[in-house]
Amino acid sequence: MKINDNNLKLDGKDLKIAIVLPYFNDKLGLKLYQSCKEELIKHGVEESNINLTRVAGALETPFAAQKIIKTQKPNALIAMGIVIRGETPHFDLVAQTTHQALMNIQLKLETPIIFNILTTENLAQAQARIHKGAEAAQAAIIQAKL
């Protein structure tokens, strides 16, 4: 589902957007980031106001998000990455724990966090969802304006 339609005007002018991206699944993660960055710029966010922070994996994202919000004071933060199901229940632990921690941080610190950590069954699903970076950018602009 794409958020933006012809009736919705997204204005990212003067917004500061922080992005946290794990190195894990780096090749696909960078494509996800690129689609997000392009969409932010398309809607008026200055490239100099887009701050990318890299972390090891999805579980490291909440700590980074909390530090970034406290120190850099962005209007919104986008947590992105890709977690692909493996043969162990680790996938469920990573997805659930990361999501809950990010939810708690955004409510506590009153800064929108867009959850754009793709959880997929396989590599093909992850590749098919690279466009979700653009949707995360749109959600960040909408939430930052609240």
N, C-alpha and C positions, 0 to 999 in steps of 0.2 A: 504494500500500500504506500503510495506516495502522498505525502502530506500536502505539498503545494499543488494548488489548482489555480485556475484563472481568477478566482475571486479573492484569493489570499495574497496579500502584499507583504512580503518579508523584507524588513529593513534592518540590516546588520550594521549600519553606520554607527561608529563610536562604541561598538561592543568589543569586549575582550573575551576571547574564547580560549580556554585551555583544553588540551587534548592529551590523554594518557594512552600510550600504545605499547604493549608488550613486544619484546623481541621474539617471543615464541610464535611460531608460524609467521615468520617475518615477511616472507615474500608476498603472501596474501594480505597480511596486515598493512603493509605499505600501500597496496592498491586500495584497500578500504580507506586508509588515511587520505590518499590522494583524491578520491571521490568526495570525501568530506571537505577537504580544504578547497577544492575547486568550487563546491557549492557555497561555502561560506563567502568566498571572494565574489562569486556571482551575485550574492545578495548584499554586497556592500561592506563586508568585514574586511578591514585593511589587513594585508598579509602580515604586517608587523604586529598586529593584535591577535595573531594566532600563535599560541605557544605550545609546542610539542614537547612532551616529556616521555622518555622511554623507560620502561621497567622490564624486569625479567619475564614475568608471566602474569596471567590474569589475577592470581591471588595477591600479587604485589600492588595491584591497581588501587585498592581502597586507601592504603597508607599514603601513596603518592597523591591521590586526589585530595585527601584531607590536608596534607602539607601545602599543596598548591593553593587550595582555597584560602587557607589561613594566611599565606605569605603574599600571594600574587593578586588575590581578590578579583578573580575573573567574574564576568557576568553569568557565565555558564561553563560547565566542564563536560567534555565528552569522553567517556571511558569506552575505548574500543579494543578490539582484538578478536581472535578466532580460537575457539575451543572445539576440537573435533573428538567425538566419542571414540574411546578406545575399547579395550577388552576388560577393563576394570571399572569399578564404580567411582574412580577418581573424577571422571567427567562430571557426575552429578554433584559431588562435593565442591568442586571448583565453581561450577555455575551457581549453585545455591548460595554458597558462602560469599562469593564476590558480589552477587546481586543484593543480598541482604545488607552487607556492609556498606555498599554504595548508597542504598536507600536510607540507611541510618545516618550517614554522613550528610546527605543533602538536606534531610529534615532538621538535623541538629545545627548545621552551619547556615541553613537557609540560602543555599546556592544550588540552582538546578544542576543535576547530574544526569546526562543522557546516557542510558545503558545501551551501548552499541557493541557489546561483546557477543559476537555471533556464536551460538551453540548449535553445532550441526552433527549429523550422523556420519558424514563422510566428506572427503575432499571435494567431490563434485557439488555437493550442497553449498559448501563454503564458497567455491568459485562462483556459483550462481547468485550469491548474495552480496557480492562486492559493492553493488550499487547502494546498499544500505548505509554506506558512509554519507551519501548525499542526504538521505532521509534524516540521519542523525544531526546533520548541519541545520536542516530546516527546523527540527525539534528544538535545538539549542537556541536558535533565534527567537522562536515563539516563547519558550520558557523564560529566556533572559528578559523579555519585555513585560513579564508579569509584575 
